Amino acid sequence: MRREPLLAMHGVHQPLLERVHYSPPCSRTLNRVEIVDGTAVGSRCIGDVSHMALRLVALLAALSLMSCDAGLTERPAADAASRATAPSPSTFPRDDESQSVTDALTSTGTRPGRVLPSKFDWLFDSAAPRAGTFEVTIDGQSTWVDVHFLERSLGPIVACSGQPMTSLAGTFSVAVDGRLQSLQNASVTGTLSSGAMYFAASDRLFVMTPDLRLRDLLGRALALRVPSCRVPADLPVLPQEQSVLDALDRAGIQLTLIGGSKFETLLGDRLPARVFIEQAGAGGGADVLFLDRPIPGIRVCVSRAASGLNRYEIFIGDRKVSDGEGTQAVLYSVSDRYFVQAIGTRFHEALMQGLGTVTPPC
C-alpha cells in the first residue's frame, strides 16, 4: 500500500501534523473569560466543538496554530476583575499561599496586584480545593494569572489552547490522567474571547494565564514545568510513551504536543504510535511506532524523485510496505522496540541515543 509520510492535506508537502474538518458548534455550557473594556471578566458562553483527530502534517504551520507555546497574546487588563463574585472561604487561597505567589511575582520584576476569586476553582475537584486569580502588571500592561493550589499530586496533566485542539478559536482544554476537566460534559475546559491560554505546573501548583511572558517568568520563579498538550485531550497515555519522553528530556528537548499518529499501519499490522512535537519555533518532532515484537529486515531507502522531492521507500525484507515523497528530510531509526520518523537532527539524535535505535539499511 502506498504511503506518503510527508504529504499534508490539500497537497501541501510538509510533515508532522494533520487536522480533520470540524463540525459547527452546538449548544453546550462552558466557562469563559471575556475581555470587556480591556478587562478579564469571567462569564458563561454557549458553544461546542467537534472531536478532531491529530494526523502527521505541517509541523511548522500547525505549531503556529496551536498555542501550547505560541507568541504573546492580547493582555487583558485586570481592573474589572473586581466584578467577580465575593471570595469563598473554602476555595480562596490561604494567606501564606497568596503571599508565596506574590513574592514570586515580585522577584520577577513584575508588580502584583489584587488576589481575586477564580472562575475555574472547580478544576481538579478536591485535589485543588483553593485557587485565586492574581492581577499582575508587566511593563505597564495589566494581565492576570490563575493559580490552583494542589493538596496532592495528580496524574499526568495535559493542557492545550486553541487550534488544532478545537475549531473554536480561544478555547482551551485541561485533562488529568486522560480525563478532560469540564463542566456539564462540555467538550473543552473553557474559552477566552481572544488570544490563547498558557499553562505551567508542579506537584503543588497549576497556573494558567493569557500572557506568555508571565507564564515563563512565574514558571522560572516557582520551578514549574510546561505540561504537554495532547490532541485530543483524552488521548490515552501509552506506557511506551515514557521512554520517548525520558530520552527527549535528557537531551533538553521540551515537548508541547503529543498526539495520535496516522502511521499506525505504516509497517503493515496496526501498531500503537504517537507523534511528539517540540515547542513552537523549535522545528523538531517525531512519529514513533511502538513495536510489540522485533520485525527483522526493516529497510528504508531515501532518494531524490524526478519531481525534486525527497522519496522514501520502506521495506520488510524484499517486500515494499510503504513509500512517499515530500519536501522535508525525514530521518529514520529503528530497533526491536521502536520505528522512528524524525524531523530535525537534534530530535533524531536524541531518540537514537535515548532509545537505542540505529539508522536502518537501504
C-alpha positions as CSV (number, residue, x, y, z in Angstrom):
1,M,0.0,0.0,0.0
2,R,1.3,3.4,-0.9
3,R,2.0,5.7,2.0
4,E,3.1,9.3,1.8
5,P,4.7,10.2,5.1
6,L,5.4,13.8,4.1
7,L,2.2,14.7,2.4
8,A,0.0,17.2,4.1
9,M,-3.7,17.6,3.4
10,H,-4.7,19.6,0.3
11,G,-1.5,18.5,-1.4
12,V,0.9,20.6,0.7
13,H,4.2,18.8,1.2
14,Q,5.1,19.4,4.8
15,P,5.4,16.9,7.7
16,L,4.1,16.1,11.1
17,L,0.5,17.3,11.9
18,E,-2.8,16.9,10.1
19,R,-6.2,18.1,11.1
20,V,-9.6,16.8,10.0
21,H,-12.6,19.0,9.2
22,Y,-14.5,20.5,12.1
23,S,-18.3,20.4,12.5
24,P,-20.1,23.6,13.6
25,P,-20.6,24.2,17.3
26,C,-23.7,23.1,19.1
27,S,-25.3,24.0,22.4
28,R,-23.1,23.4,25.5
29,T,-22.3,25.5,28.6
30,L,-18.7,26.1,29.5
31,N,-16.6,28.5,31.4
32,R,-15.4,31.6,29.6
33,V,-13.1,34.6,30.3
34,E,-14.2,37.6,28.2
35,I,-12.3,40.8,27.5
36,V,-14.6,43.6,28.4
37,D,-13.3,47.2,28.0
38,G,-9.8,45.7,28.1
39,T,-10.5,43.7,31.2
40,A,-10.7,40.0,32.0
41,V,-14.2,39.1,33.2
42,G,-15.5,35.6,34.0
43,S,-18.7,34.6,32.3
44,R,-20.6,31.8,30.6
45,C,-20.9,31.1,26.9
46,I,-22.6,28.6,24.7
47,G,-20.7,26.5,22.3
48,D,-19.3,23.1,21.5
49,V,-16.7,21.7,19.2
50,S,-16.5,18.5,17.3
51,H,-13.9,15.8,18.1
52,M,-10.9,16.0,15.9
53,A,-8.0,13.7,15.2
54,L,-4.3,14.5,15.1
55,R,-2.5,13.5,11.9
56,L,1.1,13.7,10.7
57,V,1.5,17.0,8.6
58,A,2.9,20.6,8.5
59,L,4.9,20.8,11.7
60,L,5.7,24.5,11.5
61,A,2.2,25.5,10.2
62,A,0.4,23.5,12.9
63,L,2.6,24.7,15.7
64,S,1.9,28.3,14.7
65,L,-1.8,27.5,15.0
66,M,-1.6,25.9,18.4
67,S,-0.8,27.8,21.5
68,C,0.7,25.3,23.7
69,D,3.8,27.6,23.3
70,A,2.9,30.3,20.9
71,G,3.5,34.0,20.7
72,L,2.3,36.7,23.0
73,T,-1.5,37.2,23.3
74,E,-3.6,40.3,23.8
75,R,-3.2,41.1,27.5
76,P,-6.5,41.7,29.3
77,A,-6.4,44.5,31.9
78,A,-7.3,43.3,35.3
79,D,-9.3,46.3,36.7
80,A,-12.7,44.8,36.1
81,A,-11.8,41.5,37.7
82,S,-13.4,43.1,40.8
83,R,-16.7,42.2,39.1
84,A,-16.1,38.6,40.1
85,T,-18.1,37.3,43.0
86,A,-17.0,37.6,46.6
87,P,-14.3,35.1,47.7
88,S,-15.5,31.9,49.2
89,P,-13.5,30.9,52.3
90,S,-13.5,27.3,51.1
91,T,-11.9,28.0,47.7
92,F,-9.9,31.2,48.2
93,P,-6.1,30.8,48.7
94,R,-4.8,30.9,52.3
95,D,-2.8,34.0,53.2
96,D,0.5,32.1,53.1
97,E,-0.3,30.7,49.6
98,S,-1.2,34.1,48.3
99,Q,2.0,35.5,49.8
100,S,4.2,32.8,48.2
101,V,2.8,33.7,44.7
102,T,3.0,37.4,45.3
103,D,6.7,37.1,46.5
104,A,7.4,35.0,43.3
105,L,5.9,37.7,41.1
106,T,7.8,40.4,42.9
107,S,11.0,38.5,42.4
108,T,10.5,38.5,38.6
109,G,10.2,42.3,38.4
110,T,6.5,42.3,37.8
111,R,4.1,44.2,40.0
112,P,1.4,42.1,41.7
113,G,-2.0,43.5,42.5
114,R,-5.2,42.1,44.0
115,V,-6.0,38.4,44.5
116,L,-9.5,37.6,43.3
117,P,-11.7,34.5,43.2
118,S,-11.1,32.2,40.3
119,K,-13.8,31.3,37.9
120,F,-12.1,27.9,37.5
121,D,-11.9,26.9,41.1
122,W,-13.7,23.7,40.2
123,L,-10.6,22.4,38.3
124,F,-9.2,19.2,39.7
125,D,-12.0,18.9,42.2
126,S,-10.8,18.1,45.8
127,A,-7.2,17.8,44.6
128,A,-7.1,21.6,44.3
129,P,-9.5,23.0,46.9
130,R,-8.2,26.5,46.6
131,A,-7.5,28.8,43.7
132,G,-7.1,32.5,43.0
133,T,-6.7,35.0,40.2
134,F,-3.7,37.3,40.7
135,E,-3.6,40.6,39.0
136,V,-0.2,41.5,37.6
137,T,1.4,44.5,35.8
138,I,4.3,43.9,33.4
139,D,5.9,46.9,31.8
140,G,2.8,49.0,32.5
141,Q,0.5,46.4,31.0
142,S,-2.1,44.7,33.1
143,T,-2.7,40.9,32.9
144,W,-3.6,38.1,35.3
145,V,-2.7,34.5,36.3
146,D,-5.0,31.9,37.7
147,V,-3.2,29.8,40.4
148,H,-4.5,26.5,41.7
149,F,-3.0,25.1,44.9
150,L,-2.8,21.3,44.8
151,E,-3.3,19.3,48.0
152,R,-2.0,16.1,46.4
153,S,-0.1,15.0,43.3
154,L,-2.2,14.5,40.2
155,G,-1.7,12.1,37.4
156,P,-0.2,13.4,34.1
157,I,-1.6,16.9,33.3
158,V,-2.0,17.9,29.7
159,A,-3.2,21.3,28.6
160,C,-3.9,22.7,25.1
161,S,-5.2,26.0,23.9
162,G,-6.7,27.0,20.5
163,Q,-6.2,25.1,17.3
164,P,-5.6,22.3,16.4
165,M,-7.2,21.4,19.7
166,T,-10.6,22.6,18.6
167,S,-12.2,24.5,15.8
168,L,-13.3,27.3,18.2
169,A,-10.6,30.0,18.4
170,G,-9.7,30.8,22.0
171,T,-10.8,27.5,23.6
172,F,-8.5,25.6,26.0
173,S,-8.6,22.2,27.5
174,V,-7.0,20.6,30.5
175,A,-7.0,16.9,31.3
176,V,-5.7,14.7,34.1
177,D,-5.0,11.0,33.5
178,G,-6.7,11.3,30.2
179,R,-9.9,12.8,31.7
180,L,-11.0,16.2,30.4
181,Q,-11.7,18.8,33.1
182,S,-15.0,20.4,32.1
183,L,-18.4,21.4,33.4
184,Q,-21.7,19.7,32.3
185,N,-19.9,17.4,29.9
186,A,-18.6,20.3,27.7
187,S,-16.1,19.3,25.1
188,V,-13.5,21.9,26.3
189,T,-12.5,23.3,29.7
190,G,-13.2,26.9,28.8
191,T,-12.7,29.8,26.3
192,L,-11.1,33.2,26.0
193,S,-12.7,35.9,24.0
194,S,-9.3,36.4,22.3
195,G,-5.8,35.1,22.3
196,A,-4.7,31.9,24.0
197,M,-4.1,30.3,27.4
198,Y,-0.6,29.3,28.6
199,F,0.0,26.7,31.3
200,A,2.6,25.6,33.9
201,A,2.5,23.1,36.7
202,S,4.4,21.3,39.5
203,D,3.4,18.8,42.2
204,R,1.9,21.7,44.2
205,L,0.7,24.3,41.7
206,F,-1.1,24.6,38.5
207,V,-1.1,28.0,36.8
208,M,-2.8,29.4,33.6
209,T,-2.5,32.8,32.1
210,P,-3.2,34.5,28.8
211,D,0.3,36.1,28.9
212,L,3.2,34.0,27.7
213,R,5.8,36.2,29.3
214,L,4.1,36.0,32.7
215,R,3.8,32.2,32.4
216,D,7.6,31.9,31.7
217,L,8.6,34.3,34.4
218,L,6.5,32.7,37.1
219,G,7.5,29.3,35.9
220,R,11.1,30.0,36.5
221,A,10.4,31.6,39.9
222,L,8.4,28.7,41.1
223,A,10.2,25.8,39.3
224,L,7.2,25.0,37.2
225,R,7.2,22.8,34.0
226,V,5.1,23.4,30.9
227,P,2.7,20.5,30.5
228,S,2.5,18.8,27.2
229,C,-0.6,19.2,25.0
230,R,-2.4,16.0,24.0
231,V,-4.7,16.1,21.0
232,P,-7.4,15.1,21.6
233,A,-7.3,15.9,25.3
234,D,-8.5,12.4,26.3
235,L,-5.9,10.7,24.1
236,P,-4.9,7.6,26.0
237,V,-1.5,7.5,27.6
238,L,0.6,4.6,26.2
239,P,3.1,3.2,28.7
240,Q,5.7,3.2,25.9
241,E,5.5,7.0,25.7
242,Q,7.6,7.4,28.8
243,S,10.7,6.1,27.3
244,V,10.4,8.7,24.5
245,L,9.7,11.4,27.0
246,D,12.8,10.4,29.1
247,A,15.0,10.4,26.0
248,L,13.9,13.8,24.9
249,D,14.1,15.2,28.5
250,R,17.7,14.0,28.8
251,A,18.5,15.9,25.6
252,G,16.9,19.1,26.9
253,I,14.0,18.9,24.4
254,Q,10.7,20.2,25.8
255,L,7.5,18.9,24.2
256,T,4.4,20.9,23.8
257,L,2.3,18.4,21.9
258,I,1.7,14.6,22.0
259,G,-0.9,13.3,19.6
260,G,-2.2,10.3,17.7
261,S,-0.4,9.1,14.6
262,K,-1.7,8.3,11.1
263,F,1.1,5.9,10.6
264,E,-0.1,3.1,12.8
265,T,-0.2,0.7,9.8
266,L,3.0,2.0,8.2
267,L,4.7,-1.4,8.6
268,G,1.7,-3.5,7.8
269,D,-0.1,-4.5,11.0
270,R,-1.6,-1.8,13.2
271,L,0.7,-0.8,15.9
272,P,0.4,1.7,18.7
273,A,2.0,5.1,17.8
274,R,2.3,8.7,18.9
275,V,3.6,11.9,17.4
276,F,5.8,14.1,19.6
277,I,6.2,17.8,18.8
278,E,8.9,20.2,20.2
279,Q,7.9,23.6,21.5
280,A,6.8,26.2,18.9
281,G,9.5,27.6,16.7
282,A,12.0,24.8,17.6
283,G,11.3,22.9,14.4
284,G,11.5,19.4,15.6
285,G,9.2,16.4,16.0
286,A,8.9,12.7,15.5
287,D,6.4,10.0,14.8
288,V,7.2,6.8,16.8
289,L,5.7,3.4,16.3
290,F,5.9,1.1,19.3
291,L,6.7,-2.5,18.1
292,D,5.1,-5.3,20.1
293,R,7.8,-7.7,18.7
294,P,11.0,-7.4,16.7
295,I,10.4,-7.0,13.0
296,P,13.5,-8.3,11.1
297,G,14.6,-6.9,7.8
298,I,13.3,-3.4,8.0
299,R,14.9,-1.2,5.3
300,V,14.4,2.4,4.4
301,C,15.7,3.8,1.1
302,V,15.9,7.6,0.5
303,S,16.4,9.1,-2.9
304,R,15.6,12.1,-5.0
305,A,12.4,11.8,-7.1
306,A,12.2,13.2,-10.6
307,S,9.9,15.9,-9.1
308,G,12.8,17.1,-7.0
309,L,11.1,15.9,-3.8
310,N,12.6,13.5,-1.3
311,R,11.4,10.0,-2.0
312,Y,11.2,7.4,0.8
313,E,10.6,3.6,0.4
314,I,10.2,1.3,3.3
315,F,10.7,-2.5,3.0
316,I,10.4,-5.5,5.2
317,G,12.8,-7.9,3.6
318,D,12.2,-7.7,-0.1
319,R,8.5,-6.5,0.3
320,K,7.8,-2.8,0.0
321,V,5.3,-1.8,2.7
322,S,5.3,2.0,2.2
323,D,6.6,4.8,0.0
324,G,6.1,8.5,-0.3
325,E,7.5,11.9,-1.3
326,G,7.9,15.2,0.5
327,T,10.0,18.4,0.8
328,Q,11.4,18.0,4.2
329,A,14.1,15.5,5.2
330,V,12.7,12.7,7.4
331,L,15.4,10.9,9.5
332,Y,14.6,7.2,10.2
333,S,15.9,5.0,13.0
334,V,14.8,1.5,14.2
335,S,15.3,-1.1,16.9
336,D,13.5,-4.2,18.2
337,R,11.0,-1.9,20.0
338,Y,10.7,1.3,18.0
339,F,10.4,2.6,14.5
340,V,11.1,6.4,14.4
341,Q,10.4,9.0,11.8
342,A,12.1,12.3,13.0
343,I,12.3,15.8,11.7
344,G,15.4,17.7,12.7
345,T,18.9,16.3,13.5
346,R,18.6,17.2,17.2
347,F,15.4,15.3,17.6
348,H,16.8,12.3,15.6
349,E,20.0,12.0,17.6
350,A,18.2,12.4,21.0
351,L,15.9,9.5,20.2
352,M,18.7,7.3,18.8
353,Q,20.8,7.8,21.9
354,G,17.9,7.5,24.3
355,L,16.0,4.7,22.7
356,G,19.0,2.8,21.3
357,T,17.7,3.0,17.7
358,V,20.0,2.9,14.7
359,T,19.7,4.0,11.1
360,P,18.2,1.2,9.0
361,P,20.0,0.0,5.9
362,C,18.6,0.5,2.4
